[in-house]
């Protein structure tokens, strides 16, 4: 848990504060809700509450309610460093180390100077996965090994803020297939963006015509369902899943059986 999460446990409020602090300009409540990735009703309620603390000023122009961060207050000065830290994207080294910390079978690259929550790690790893096939391959492993701890709403919020809602939907659908988890599949379905109609390359890397043809041939079914093209068959995800998730579960079950029952 970060200091900001301890002081502001409500995730909607944290995202709204982060956006207001970074923008430093007038925003309508609808603009604020969209940029923070929260529902309009939640944003409207939080704006009213935060205005009473002096953290932001609100004014009405015609039918729109405008709000703006007020940087001069003592409370604002105390929160600003925490909000800036929360809004700073982790570097690749930090993200790689946190993926390892949450169980990713990746080669060590050094120690992290910043511990990320599980949801932040998985959310920011969506960005890295679009450039690194090795990270894409182990994303379902990290989720599955921590499935009981993941806050899906918090993860969705991070993904929406980073512009990776569809990427998250694909990975959750893929992981649901590997886990045979129907509730997770249903959660993934709600992340479909019906406005997206064209298939695109999943990996944001230079591609030759030959590479694109191979991607067309080898794209796994869950990727096709989310209109992604990638030269990675299902076995590329099933193999690390069998090795690092199913074997881990079998070990855990065996260890539990070996523990004497308490009298």
C-alpha positions as CSV (number, residue, x, y, z in Angstrom):
1,X,0.0,0.0,0.0
2,X,1.4,3.4,-1.0
3,X,1.1,6.5,1.3
4,X,-1.5,7.9,-1.1
5,X,-3.6,4.7,-0.9
6,X,-3.4,4.9,2.9
7,X,-4.5,8.5,3.1
8,X,-7.1,8.3,0.3
9,X,-8.4,4.7,0.3
10,X,-11.2,5.5,-2.3
11,X,-9.8,4.7,-5.7
12,X,-12.3,7.0,-7.5
13,X,-11.2,9.9,-5.3
14,X,-7.5,9.2,-5.9
15,X,-8.0,9.2,-9.7
16,X,-10.0,12.4,-9.6
17,X,-7.4,14.1,-7.4
18,X,-4.6,12.9,-9.7
19,X,-6.3,14.4,-12.8
20,X,-7.2,17.7,-11.2
21,X,-3.7,18.1,-9.8
22,X,-2.0,17.4,-13.1
23,X,-4.4,19.5,-15.3
24,X,-4.4,22.7,-13.3
25,X,-7.1,24.1,-15.5
26,X,-10.9,24.2,-15.5
27,X,-12.6,20.9,-16.3
28,X,-16.2,20.1,-16.5
29,X,-17.4,17.2,-14.4
30,X,-17.9,15.2,-17.5
31,X,-14.4,15.8,-18.7
32,X,-13.0,15.0,-15.3
33,X,-15.0,11.7,-15.2
34,X,-13.7,10.7,-18.6
35,X,-10.1,11.5,-17.9
36,X,-10.2,9.8,-14.5
37,X,-12.0,6.7,-15.9
38,X,-14.9,6.9,-13.3
39,X,-18.6,7.2,-13.7
40,X,-20.1,10.7,-14.0
41,X,-22.2,10.2,-10.9
42,X,-19.1,9.4,-8.8
43,X,-17.2,12.3,-10.2
44,X,-20.0,14.7,-9.5
45,X,-20.3,13.5,-5.9
46,X,-16.6,13.7,-5.3
47,X,-16.3,17.2,-6.7
48,X,-18.9,18.4,-4.3
49,X,-17.1,16.8,-1.3
50,X,-13.6,17.9,-2.3
51,X,-14.8,21.5,-2.8
52,X,-15.7,21.6,0.9
53,X,-12.1,20.7,1.8
54,X,-10.7,23.6,-0.2
55,X,-8.8,21.3,-2.6
56,X,-10.7,22.6,-5.6
57,X,-12.8,25.5,-6.6
58,X,-16.1,25.0,-8.5
59,X,-18.1,27.5,-10.5
60,X,-21.1,27.1,-12.8
61,X,-21.1,28.4,-16.4
62,X,-24.4,28.0,-18.1
63,X,-25.4,24.3,-17.5
64,X,-21.8,23.1,-16.9
65,X,-20.1,22.8,-13.5
66,X,-16.4,23.7,-13.8
67,X,-13.8,22.6,-11.2
68,X,-10.1,23.5,-10.8
69,X,-7.3,22.4,-8.4
70,X,-6.4,25.1,-5.8
71,X,-2.6,24.7,-5.3
72,X,-2.1,27.2,-2.5
73,X,-3.7,25.4,0.4
74,X,-1.8,23.5,3.0
75,X,-3.7,20.3,2.2
76,X,-2.9,20.6,-1.5
77,X,0.8,21.2,-0.9
78,X,0.9,18.0,1.3
79,X,-0.9,15.9,-1.4
80,X,0.8,17.2,-4.5
81,X,4.1,15.1,-4.1
82,X,2.1,12.0,-3.5
83,X,-0.2,12.6,-6.5
84,X,2.7,13.3,-8.8
85,X,4.4,10.1,-7.7
86,X,1.2,8.1,-8.3
87,X,0.8,9.6,-11.8
88,X,4.4,8.9,-12.8
89,X,4.7,5.9,-15.2
90,X,7.1,3.3,-13.9
91,X,10.3,2.7,-15.9
92,X,10.8,-0.6,-17.6
93,X,13.3,-1.7,-15.0
94,X,10.9,-1.0,-12.2
95,X,8.0,-2.7,-14.0
96,X,10.1,-5.7,-14.8
97,X,11.2,-6.0,-11.1
98,X,7.6,-5.7,-9.9
99,X,6.4,-8.4,-12.4
100,X,9.1,-10.7,-10.9
101,X,7.9,-9.8,-7.4
102,X,4.4,-10.9,-8.3
103,X,5.5,-14.2,-9.7
104,X,6.5,-13.5,-13.4
105,X,9.0,-16.1,-14.7
106,X,11.3,-13.4,-16.1
107,X,15.1,-13.2,-15.9
108,X,16.1,-10.8,-13.0
109,X,17.4,-7.4,-14.1
110,X,18.0,-5.7,-10.8
111,X,16.1,-4.4,-7.9
112,X,13.1,-2.0,-8.0
113,X,13.3,1.3,-6.3
114,X,9.4,1.5,-6.3
115,X,7.0,-1.2,-5.3
116,X,3.8,-1.2,-7.3
117,X,0.5,-2.7,-6.3
118,X,-0.6,-5.8,-8.1
119,X,-3.2,-3.8,-10.1
120,X,-0.6,-1.2,-11.0
121,X,1.9,-3.9,-12.1
122,X,-0.6,-5.7,-14.3
123,X,-2.1,-2.4,-15.7
124,X,1.3,-0.9,-16.6
125,X,2.5,-4.3,-17.9
126,X,-0.2,-4.0,-20.6
127,X,1.9,-1.2,-22.1
128,X,5.1,-3.2,-22.0
129,X,3.4,-6.3,-23.4
130,X,2.6,-4.5,-26.6
131,X,6.3,-4.2,-27.2
132,X,7.7,-7.2,-25.4
133,X,6.5,-10.7,-26.4
134,X,8.1,-12.2,-23.3
135,X,6.0,-10.0,-21.1
136,X,2.9,-10.7,-23.1
137,X,3.5,-14.5,-22.7
138,X,3.7,-14.3,-18.9
139,X,1.0,-11.7,-18.2
140,X,-1.6,-14.5,-17.7
141,X,0.8,-16.3,-15.4
142,X,1.1,-13.3,-13.1
143,X,-2.7,-12.8,-13.0
144,X,-3.4,-16.5,-12.4
145,X,-0.9,-16.9,-9.6
146,X,-2.5,-13.9,-7.9
147,X,-6.1,-14.4,-9.0
148,X,-7.5,-14.4,-5.5
149,X,-5.9,-11.0,-4.7
150,X,-6.7,-9.0,-7.9
151,X,-9.2,-6.2,-7.6
152,X,-10.7,-6.3,-11.1
153,X,-12.3,-2.9,-10.8
154,X,-9.1,-1.3,-9.7
155,X,-7.2,-3.0,-12.6
156,X,-9.8,-1.8,-15.1
157,X,-9.4,1.7,-13.8
158,X,-5.6,1.6,-14.3
159,X,-6.1,0.1,-17.8
160,X,-8.7,2.7,-18.8
161,X,-6.4,5.5,-17.6
162,X,-3.5,4.2,-19.7
163,X,-5.7,3.7,-22.8
164,X,-5.5,-0.1,-22.7
165,X,-9.1,-1.2,-22.0
166,X,-9.2,-3.5,-25.1
167,X,-5.7,-4.9,-24.3
168,X,-6.9,-5.8,-20.8
169,X,-10.1,-7.4,-22.2
170,X,-8.0,-9.6,-24.4
171,X,-5.7,-10.7,-21.7
172,X,-8.5,-11.4,-19.2
173,X,-10.4,-13.4,-21.9
174,X,-7.2,-15.4,-22.6
175,X,-6.5,-16.0,-18.9
176,X,-10.1,-17.0,-18.4
177,X,-9.7,-19.6,-21.2
178,X,-6.5,-21.0,-19.6
179,X,-8.1,-21.0,-16.1
180,X,-11.6,-22.2,-17.4
181,X,-13.0,-19.3,-15.4
182,X,-16.5,-18.3,-16.6
183,X,-16.9,-15.3,-14.3
184,X,-13.6,-13.8,-15.4
185,X,-14.7,-14.3,-19.0
186,X,-17.9,-12.4,-18.3
187,X,-16.0,-9.6,-16.7
188,X,-13.7,-9.4,-19.8
189,X,-16.7,-9.2,-22.2
190,X,-17.8,-5.9,-20.7
191,X,-14.5,-4.3,-21.9
192,X,-15.3,-4.8,-25.6
193,X,-15.3,-1.6,-27.5
194,X,-17.9,-1.9,-30.2
195,X,-16.5,1.1,-32.1
196,X,-13.4,-0.9,-33.0
197,X,-14.0,-2.7,-36.2
198,X,-10.5,-3.2,-37.8
199,X,-7.9,-5.8,-36.8
200,X,-4.6,-4.3,-35.8
201,X,-1.1,-5.7,-34.9
202,X,-0.9,-6.5,-31.2
203,X,2.8,-5.8,-31.0
204,X,3.8,-2.2,-31.8
205,X,7.0,-3.2,-33.6
206,X,8.1,-2.7,-37.2
207,X,6.7,-5.6,-39.3
208,X,7.7,-6.9,-42.7
209,X,5.1,-8.3,-45.1
210,X,6.3,-11.8,-44.3
211,X,6.0,-11.2,-40.5
212,X,2.4,-9.8,-41.0
213,X,1.5,-12.9,-43.0
214,X,2.8,-15.2,-40.3
215,X,0.8,-13.2,-37.7
216,X,-2.3,-13.7,-39.8
217,X,-1.7,-17.4,-39.9
218,X,-0.7,-17.9,-36.2
219,X,-3.1,-15.6,-34.4
220,X,-4.8,-17.4,-31.5
221,X,-8.6,-17.4,-31.3
222,X,-8.9,-15.1,-28.2
223,X,-6.8,-12.4,-30.0
224,X,-8.9,-12.6,-33.1
225,X,-12.0,-12.1,-31.0
226,X,-10.5,-8.8,-29.8
227,X,-9.4,-7.8,-33.3
228,X,-5.7,-8.3,-32.6
229,X,-3.1,-9.9,-34.9
230,X,-0.1,-11.6,-33.4
231,X,2.4,-14.3,-34.4
232,X,2.0,-16.3,-31.2
233,X,-0.1,-19.5,-31.3
234,X,-2.0,-20.6,-28.2
235,X,0.8,-22.9,-27.2
236,X,3.0,-19.9,-26.6
237,X,0.7,-19.1,-23.6
238,X,-0.3,-22.6,-22.6
239,X,3.3,-23.7,-22.1
240,X,4.4,-21.2,-19.4
241,X,0.9,-21.5,-17.9
242,X,1.4,-25.3,-17.4
243,X,4.9,-24.8,-16.1
244,X,4.4,-21.9,-13.7
245,X,0.7,-21.9,-12.8
246,X,-0.5,-25.5,-12.8
247,X,2.8,-26.9,-11.3
248,X,2.6,-24.1,-8.7
249,X,-0.9,-25.1,-7.8
250,X,0.0,-28.8,-7.6
251,X,2.9,-27.9,-5.3
252,X,0.6,-25.8,-3.1
253,X,-2.0,-28.6,-2.9
254,X,0.7,-31.1,-2.0
255,X,2.1,-28.9,0.7
256,X,-1.4,-28.4,2.2
257,X,-1.9,-32.2,2.4
258,X,1.4,-32.6,4.2
259,X,0.5,-30.1,6.9
260,X,-1.0,-32.0,9.9
261,X,-4.5,-31.1,10.8
262,X,-4.9,-29.0,13.9
263,X,-6.5,-30.7,16.9
